[in-house]
Amino acid sequence: KNQVEQSPQSLIILEGKNCTLQCNYTVSPFSNLRWYKQDTGRGPVSLTIMTFSENTKSNGRYTATLDADTKQSSLHITASQLSDSASYICVVQPPFRAGNNRKLIWGLGTSLGVNP
Amino acid sequence: EAQVTQNPRYLITVTGKKLTVTCSQNMNHEYMSWYRQDPGLGLRQIYYSMNVEVTDKGDVPEGYKVSRKEKRNFPLILESPSPNQTSLYFCASSWGGNNQPQHFGDGTRLSIL
């Protein structure tokens, strides 16, 4: 079982609509939780990083929330645009300790398509 | 412009022919890392480097080598490539502290025939 699971696996919405992507994780404790956006054929780009003590972080139309009690995070996209079509990946970083190389635990991503 | 540059972007080669994928970053980052991305498996770390001359294995290091002789460069070497190394490869860099975002290159798509 993956330590970081995302849902849905894929999603198609109409331009201008809002959507919410989910991330459930079992990594505990953790240092931070990240959301990345990956366009097809490109490298991932960081959207947000939340430490374990934060419960929300925004980056423009992207808002990430974190509930450490239920070990869930969500990424909300407001007023979607065609350029939002991409894979969105949830990543959890365990606390840094000698030997764990600041390891990141990657989810498999949600593929979002935004249609006109 | 701050960036991570990988070369080549695409390569088709044959089994056993040594190849090197270069990675260079211009942000003076201490930490650099190589990943491979395969369908259904997500990103998996191959090797990482905490600073010059400091490298260590990630989750899937078999069949790969790296070096970090300069801060900006972190090449990935496949001494004897095999078809199971056909994949999309990403180099990333970041500052050394916690909670630092990783900056990724645009990827190198390798096909080993």
Interface residues (C-beta under 8 A of the other chain):
Chain A: S31 N32 R34 G41 R42 G43 P44 V45 S46 I49 T51 I89 Q93 F96 N101 R102 K103 L104 W106 G107 L108 G109
Chain B: V4 Y31 G40 L41 G42 L43 R44 Q45 Y48 M50 D56 G58 F90 A92 N98 N99 P101 Q102 H103 F104 G105 D106 G107
